[in-house]
Amino acid sequence: MKQVKLRPAVFLDRDGTLIVDRGYLSDPEKVRYFSHTFEALRMLKKEGYLLVVVTNQSGVARGYYPESVVNLIHRKIKQDLVKQGAAPHAFFYCPHYPGGKVKSLGRSCSCRKPKTGMVRQALAVLPIDLKRSFVVGDKMDDLLLSLNARMAGGVLVRTGKGRASERELKKKPIPRTWVASNLKQAAKKILSLGESQ
């Protein structure tokens, strides 16, 4: 039986990292990308990284929009990124939120970041080497996800809520974390760290 070669992955937050954070985004037509998004993803793909979007979407549990809307938005993002040669290999989202209005989803779960459920879902379908993988996001929960999943590290971007998170990170440092101005700078940092692994 052929051994599957494991590859490093970059787990990417969605709102505030890949696309502009519009709060509870419910309209695919309002998806807007940062100027560096496409180039950053192409850089990582070129070097063999698997790209996996992992996003908390509590708006579903809160009753703001159904899961079908999240899927529509992800389809739109995928179509846009395919055209740019920058398509992620997979999308995963957590629709849960403790105390949410939708009873079946208003609970604690194992997939809401910084818990590792979405990472485990990705491991089930992609040949990922977690020890050489990273998380990129604009919140502390993204950095904690990299720690909880025992990855190589996490990169905080200053886009989205990143600047507020950076202040928090200074007060509560997390091991193996770095700060970058945007996704392109995060990609460069990951590639430089990857070379030293």
C-alpha positions in Angstrom: 0.0 0.0 0.0 1.4 3.4 -1.1 2.4 5.7 1.8 0.8 9.1 1.5 3.3 11.9 2.0 2.2 14.3 4.7 2.3 18.0 3.8 2.4 21.1 6.0 -0.8 23.2 6.0 -1.7 26.8 6.8 -5.1 27.0 8.6 -6.5 30.4 7.7 -9.1 32.4 9.5 -11.7 33.9 7.2 -13.1 37.3 8.4 -10.4 39.9 9.1 -7.7 37.6 7.6 -8.7 36.4 4.1 -11.5 38.9 3.6 -12.6 42.2 5.1 -14.5 41.6 8.4 -18.1 42.9 7.9 -19.5 41.6 11.2 -22.0 38.9 10.5 -21.5 38.6 6.8 -24.7 37.2 5.1 -24.4 38.5 1.6 -21.9 36.9 -0.9 -21.9 40.2 -2.9 -20.3 42.0 0.1 -17.2 39.8 0.1 -14.2 42.0 -0.2 -10.5 40.9 -0.2 -7.5 42.5 1.2 -5.1 43.7 -1.5 -2.5 41.0 -0.5 -4.8 38.0 -0.2 -4.4 36.4 -3.6 -0.6 36.8 -3.8 -0.1 35.5 -0.2 -2.1 32.3 -1.0 -0.3 31.7 -4.3 3.0 32.0 -2.4 2.0 29.4 0.1 0.6 27.0 -2.5 3.7 27.3 -4.7 5.8 26.0 -1.8 3.5 23.0 -1.2 1.4 24.2 1.7 -2.2 22.9 2.0 -4.5 25.8 2.6 -7.5 25.2 4.9 -10.0 27.9 5.9 -11.3 27.4 9.5 -13.9 30.0 10.7 -16.2 30.4 13.6 -19.7 31.4 12.3 -21.8 31.9 15.4 -24.2 34.0 13.4 -25.9 30.6 12.5 -26.5 29.7 16.1 -27.6 33.2 16.9 -30.3 32.9 14.2 -28.9 35.7 12.0 -28.7 33.5 8.9 -28.9 29.7 8.0 -26.0 27.5 7.3 -26.9 27.6 3.6 -25.7 31.3 3.6 -22.3 30.3 5.0 -22.0 27.7 2.2 -23.0 30.3 -0.4 -20.3 32.7 0.8 -17.7 29.9 0.8 -18.7 29.0 -2.7 -18.3 32.6 -3.8 -14.9 32.8 -2.1 -13.7 29.6 -3.7 -14.8 30.7 -7.1 -13.0 34.0 -6.7 -9.8 32.3 -5.5 -9.8 29.6 -8.2 -9.8 32.4 -10.8 -6.7 33.9 -9.0 -4.9 30.5 -8.8 -5.2 30.7 -5.0 -8.0 28.3 -4.1 -7.9 26.8 -0.6 -8.0 23.0 -0.4 -10.9 22.9 2.1 -13.3 25.1 4.1 -14.5 24.2 7.6 -16.8 26.3 9.8 -18.3 26.1 13.3 -22.0 27.1 13.4 -22.3 26.7 17.2 -22.5 29.3 20.0 -23.3 28.6 23.6 -26.7 30.2 24.4 -27.5 30.8 20.7 -31.2 31.1 19.7 -31.1 28.0 17.4 -31.6 25.2 19.9 -29.7 22.5 18.0 -26.7 24.8 17.6 -26.8 26.9 20.8 -24.3 24.8 22.8 -20.7 24.2 23.6 -18.9 22.1 21.0 -15.6 20.7 20.1 -15.1 22.7 16.9 -15.4 26.4 17.9 -11.9 27.9 17.9 -9.7 27.7 19.9 -10.9 24.1 20.2 -9.5 21.7 17.6 -12.5 20.1 16.0 -12.1 21.8 12.6 -8.4 20.8 12.6 -9.5 17.2 13.2 -12.0 17.4 10.4 -9.2 18.6 8.1 -6.9 15.8 9.2 -9.6 13.3 8.2 -9.6 14.4 4.5 -6.2 15.9 3.9 -2.6 14.5 4.3 -1.5 17.2 6.9 1.7 17.2 8.9 0.5 19.2 11.9 4.0 19.6 13.4 5.0 21.6 10.3 1.7 23.5 10.1 0.6 27.0 11.1 -2.5 29.0 11.9 -3.0 32.6 10.6 -5.7 34.8 12.0 -6.6 38.2 13.6 -7.7 36.9 17.0 -6.2 35.3 20.1 -8.4 32.2 19.5 -6.5 31.6 16.2 -3.2 31.6 18.0 -4.5 29.4 20.8 -5.8 27.0 18.1 -2.2 26.5 16.9 -1.1 25.8 20.5 -4.0 23.4 21.3 -3.4 21.5 18.0 0.3 21.3 18.7 1.3 23.0 15.4 4.6 24.7 14.6 3.0 28.1 15.5 0.6 30.8 14.8 0.8 34.2 13.0 -1.4 37.1 14.1 -2.2 39.6 11.3 -2.9 43.2 12.1 -5.8 43.3 9.7 -9.4 42.9 11.0 -9.3 42.8 14.8 -5.5 42.1 14.8 -4.3 45.3 16.4 -6.6 44.9 19.4 -5.5 41.2 19.6 -1.8 42.3 19.4 -2.3 44.4 22.6 -3.8 41.4 24.3 -1.0 39.2 23.1 1.5 41.5 24.7 -0.3 41.0 28.1 -0.8 37.3 27.6 2.0 35.9 25.4 1.4 32.6 23.6 4.4 30.4 22.7 5.5 30.0 19.1 3.5 33.1 17.8 4.5 35.9 15.5 2.9 39.1 14.4 2.6 40.3 10.8 1.1 43.4 9.2 -1.0 41.4 6.7 -1.5 38.0 5.1 1.4 38.5 2.6 3.8 39.2 5.5 2.4 36.3 7.4 3.1 34.0 4.3 6.7 35.3 4.1 7.2 34.6 7.8 5.8 31.0 7.5 8.0 30.3 4.5 11.1 31.5 6.4 10.1 29.4 9.4 9.3 26.4 7.3 12.8 26.5 5.8 14.3 26.1 9.3 12.1 23.1 10.3 
